[in-house]
Amino acid sequence: MSTSGGVLERADRERAEERPLSMVERMTTIMVAFGGPSARLSLEDVQEATGLPRSTAHRILNQLIALDWVRHTPAGYALGSRALGLGGSDSPEMDLRAAAAETLRSLHLETGLVVHLGVLEGADVRILDKLGGAFAARVPTRVGVRLPAARALVGRAQLAFLPPEDVDALVAAQQAHAPDRPRVDLAALHRELGRVRARAGVVLDRGRNHLRLGCVAAPIIGRDGPCGGISLVGGAQIDVDKLAPVVVRATRVIAHRLATFR
């Protein structure tokens, strides 16, 4: 009885080992490979840790990037804010808000303009903070709102510092999940992101949009690339060229302060 039971258990295990892993199992295997929030893995590391074919690991990693479970940083793949946010109050977003709070207030007091702090979530940018006086009512944003990163200045400032293939994967995943959204012209987007990089990440809108709002935005660059961005918004008459160095200086202050948290 026990002998036949052992034979059956071994047979079950062998069949399980032969069964192809489901997508959920493969994604879980990749997530487990990171081991902790500070891990940085190359594609080869992921392939070796999971036993998945290189093309399969790369495809799933791109899907995880699009959903913000994983990030692609200059140092390799890392857990994204969605995965890290499961830890609660110790999430990177909480650190970013704390590091930026004083600078955002100073920026608003110095310029009198509306100040935004935003972070990439997949192909969207989510507004973490918004400061402004009476003029803020004219700016159709609110804390917590998600905007397509390719269309929001504070989003494009961050997309410009991602690998081009990651931008393609993010946009493709967004358009697959939200087919009703306007299509993104990838060629035009990459041309714009190239211009943004040439301006050290600064994105400018001189108030020629339908809302007649001027805006300047820049990314906050951490050790692994863009970890957030800030923007200043005002009327069409604001001098965005004069404000650009002010915004860049603020992002560097925030990045320096954030580095002391980690």
PyMOL commands that set and color helices and strands:
alter all, ss='L'
color gray80, all
select helices_A, chain A and resi 2-18+23-34+43-50+54-66+81-85+88-90+92-111+134-138+153-159+164-177+186-198+240-259
alter helices_A, ss='H'
color red, helices_A
select strands_A, chain A and resi 70-73+76-79+114-121+124-131+146-148+203-206+213-222+225-235
alter strands_A, ss='S'
color yellow, strands_A
deselect
rebuild
show_as cartoon
